[in-house]
Amino acid sequence: MINIPGTIYRAPLLIMKHNTQLTHADHRPSGIKFPLCILANDLNSPANVGSLFRICDALGIEKLYLCGSTIIPPNKKINKTSRSTEKVVDFEYSTDAEALVSKLKISDYFIITLEITSSSVAINSDEYDDAIANKKPVCLILGSESSGVDEKLLSLSDIVIHIPMHGKNSSMNVISATSIACFEIIKNLY
């Protein structure tokens, strides 16, 4: 019971019947592909690259671009973390991330970089909402876990976003941040 001055409110009693955990065999993929691609430049951890494949598969991301020194399949550690999604996710390797971003811009992609900078905007801000409202396909750029996104890629971006951090640490793992950013981008695209 919740006490609100002058009233008595009784929350409805919800009884969950037959609530059982589903198995992998119960999953039915939607087949939806969203107009979002990820460009990962200089990611050196095979576990992080494998996790990117899983994110792309799980969220219906149209393509994964692996650039620069990013580790590429086949790689046993990527395979282990990706749970074989590297076999079903459309991906491409490019040595030159800048040239790839320039091509995507010509194809009318809106370029978002996920990085904390002096001019980045929070992913939950009105400025971000206004920028993404254009409904263009999106390319999300990620950088190295240690040195971040290259300055040249930052300069090619239409917007640089960050996830507000409320704890003592100033950043989070690239995969955790990517999951949040992709979910928010997809939510705003549709």
C-alpha positions as CSV (number, residue, x, y, z in Angstrom):
1,M,0.0,0.0,0.0
2,I,1.3,3.5,-0.9
3,N,0.2,6.4,1.4
4,I,-0.6,9.6,-0.5
5,P,-1.9,12.3,1.8
6,G,-5.7,12.2,2.0
7,T,-6.0,9.0,0.0
8,I,-5.2,5.3,0.2
9,Y,-3.8,3.8,-2.9
10,R,-3.6,0.1,-3.4
11,A,-1.3,-1.0,-6.2
12,P,-2.9,-3.7,-8.4
13,L,-1.7,-7.2,-7.6
14,L,0.0,-8.7,-10.6
15,I,0.3,-12.4,-10.6
16,M,2.6,-13.9,-13.2
17,K,1.5,-17.2,-14.4
18,H,3.6,-19.6,-16.3
19,N,6.6,-17.3,-16.5
20,T,9.4,-19.5,-17.7
21,Q,12.8,-18.6,-19.1
22,L,13.0,-19.1,-22.9
23,T,15.7,-21.2,-24.5
24,H,17.7,-20.3,-27.5
25,A,15.5,-22.7,-29.5
26,D,12.5,-20.5,-28.6
27,H,14.1,-17.4,-30.2
28,R,12.6,-16.3,-33.5
29,P,14.8,-13.6,-35.3
30,S,12.9,-10.7,-36.7
31,G,15.3,-10.2,-39.6
32,I,15.0,-6.4,-39.2
33,K,18.1,-4.5,-40.3
34,F,18.3,-0.9,-39.1
35,P,20.1,1.8,-41.2
36,L,23.0,1.9,-38.7
37,C,26.6,0.7,-39.2
38,I,29.5,0.7,-36.8
39,L,33.0,1.7,-37.8
40,A,35.6,0.3,-35.3
41,N,39.0,1.8,-35.8
42,D,42.1,0.4,-34.1
43,L,40.3,-1.9,-31.6
44,N,43.0,-4.2,-30.4
45,S,41.1,-6.6,-28.2
46,P,39.7,-9.7,-29.9
47,A,37.1,-10.0,-27.1
48,N,35.8,-6.5,-27.9
49,V,35.7,-7.2,-31.6
50,G,33.8,-10.4,-30.9
51,S,31.4,-8.5,-28.8
52,L,30.8,-6.0,-31.6
53,F,29.7,-8.9,-33.8
54,R,27.2,-10.0,-31.1
55,I,25.9,-6.5,-30.7
56,C,25.4,-6.1,-34.5
57,D,23.6,-9.4,-34.7
58,A,21.4,-8.8,-31.6
59,L,20.4,-5.2,-32.6
60,G,19.9,-5.7,-36.3
61,I,22.8,-3.4,-37.3
62,E,23.3,-3.4,-41.1
63,K,27.1,-3.6,-41.2
64,L,30.3,-3.6,-39.2
65,Y,33.4,-1.9,-40.6
66,L,36.7,-3.0,-39.0
67,C,39.4,-0.5,-39.8
68,G,43.1,0.3,-39.1
69,S,44.8,-2.1,-36.7
70,T,41.5,-3.7,-35.6
71,I,41.8,-7.4,-35.3
72,I,39.7,-9.3,-37.9
73,P,38.3,-12.8,-38.3
74,P,39.3,-15.5,-38.4
75,N,40.6,-15.3,-34.9
76,K,39.8,-17.9,-32.1
77,K,39.2,-15.2,-29.5
78,I,36.8,-13.3,-31.7
79,N,35.0,-16.5,-32.6
80,K,34.6,-17.4,-28.9
81,T,33.2,-14.1,-27.8
82,S,31.1,-13.6,-30.9
83,R,29.4,-17.0,-30.5
84,S,29.7,-17.5,-34.3
85,T,27.9,-14.2,-35.2
86,E,30.9,-13.3,-37.3
87,K,29.5,-15.8,-39.7
88,V,26.2,-14.0,-40.1
89,V,27.0,-10.3,-39.6
90,D,27.9,-8.3,-42.7
91,F,31.4,-6.9,-42.2
92,E,34.2,-5.4,-44.2
93,Y,37.8,-4.6,-43.4
94,S,39.4,-1.3,-44.6
95,T,42.9,0.0,-43.9
96,D,41.7,3.6,-44.4
97,A,39.0,4.7,-42.0
98,E,39.0,8.3,-43.2
99,A,38.4,7.2,-46.9
100,L,35.6,5.0,-45.7
101,V,33.9,7.7,-43.7
102,S,34.2,10.1,-46.7
103,K,32.4,7.4,-48.9
104,L,29.7,7.0,-46.3
105,K,29.2,10.8,-46.1
106,I,28.8,10.9,-49.9
107,S,26.1,8.1,-49.5
108,D,24.3,10.5,-47.1
109,Y,25.2,8.8,-43.8
110,F,25.0,10.9,-40.7
111,I,28.4,10.3,-38.9
112,I,28.3,10.0,-35.1
113,T,31.4,9.5,-33.1
114,L,31.2,8.0,-29.6
115,E,33.9,9.8,-27.6
116,I,34.3,12.1,-24.7
117,T,35.7,15.4,-26.0
118,S,35.6,19.1,-25.0
119,S,32.6,19.6,-27.5
120,S,30.9,16.2,-27.3
121,V,27.2,16.3,-26.5
122,A,25.4,13.9,-24.1
123,I,23.4,11.1,-25.7
124,N,20.4,12.1,-23.6
125,S,20.5,15.8,-24.6
126,D,18.1,17.9,-26.7
127,E,21.0,18.8,-29.0
128,Y,21.6,15.1,-29.7
129,D,17.8,14.5,-30.3
130,D,17.7,17.4,-32.7
131,A,20.8,16.2,-34.6
132,I,19.5,12.6,-35.0
133,A,16.0,13.7,-36.0
134,N,17.1,13.9,-39.6
135,K,16.3,10.2,-40.1
136,K,19.3,9.6,-42.3
137,P,21.3,6.3,-42.1
138,V,23.9,6.5,-39.3
139,C,27.5,5.4,-39.0
140,L,28.7,5.2,-35.4
141,I,32.5,5.5,-35.1
142,L,34.4,3.9,-32.3
143,G,38.1,4.3,-31.5
144,S,40.9,2.5,-29.6
145,E,40.3,1.5,-26.1
146,S,43.4,3.3,-25.0
147,S,43.8,6.4,-27.2
148,G,40.2,7.0,-28.4
149,V,39.1,8.2,-31.8
150,D,41.6,9.6,-34.2
151,E,41.5,13.4,-34.5
152,K,40.9,13.2,-38.3
153,L,37.9,11.0,-37.8
154,L,36.6,13.4,-35.2
155,S,36.8,16.2,-37.7
156,L,34.7,14.2,-40.2
157,S,31.9,13.6,-37.7
158,D,28.6,15.4,-37.9
159,I,28.3,15.1,-34.1
160,V,30.4,13.7,-31.3
161,I,28.4,12.1,-28.4
162,H,29.2,10.8,-25.0
163,I,27.3,8.9,-22.3
164,P,27.0,10.9,-19.1
165,M,29.1,9.4,-16.3
166,H,27.7,9.8,-12.8
167,G,30.3,7.8,-10.9
168,K,34.0,8.3,-10.1
169,N,35.1,6.8,-13.4
170,S,35.1,9.1,-16.4
171,S,34.4,6.4,-19.0
172,M,33.3,2.9,-19.6
173,N,34.3,-0.1,-21.7
174,V,33.9,0.5,-25.4
175,I,31.5,-2.4,-25.7
176,S,29.2,-1.3,-22.9
177,A,29.2,2.2,-24.3
178,T,28.5,0.9,-27.8
179,S,25.5,-1.1,-26.6
180,I,24.0,1.9,-25.0
181,A,24.7,4.2,-28.0
182,C,23.3,1.7,-30.6
183,F,20.1,1.2,-28.6
184,E,19.6,4.9,-28.3
185,I,20.3,5.5,-32.0
186,I,17.9,2.8,-33.1
187,K,15.3,4.1,-30.7
188,N,15.6,7.5,-32.3
189,L,15.6,6.3,-35.9
190,Y,12.2,4.7,-35.5
